[in-house]
Amino acid sequence: MSQEEIEKNDRFWLYVGALVLALLTTLAIVKKSESDKFEPIKQQLEEEAALMNIRVLN
């Protein structure tokens, strides 16, 4: 193998690594955004569950 082929191969794995890192970062940002978006709904459900959690004494 020539030096040029080795450099191309090295760059290929660098590009693959950068692409994977970019995809994982995008996925994490989207997941965080969705979590923040549904936080008020989650709080409302927890409040309703707390209100429904009463004991009836005979």
QUICORQUI-V125754 format. One line per field, one symbol per residue. ss: DSSP state (H for helix, E for strand, C for the rest). phi: phi as a letter, one per 20 degrees, with the letter a starting at -180 (. if undefined). psi: psi as a letter, one per 20 degrees, with the letter a starting at -180 (. if undefined). Layout:
ss->???
phi->???
psi->???
This chain:
ss->CCHHHHHHHHHHHHHHHHHHHHHHHHHHHHHHHHHHHCHHHHHHHHHHHHHHCCCCCC
phi->.efffffffffgfffffffffffffffffffffffffefffffffffffffeedddde
psi->qrhghggggghghgggghggggghggggggggghghhjghgggghhghhhhimqppp.
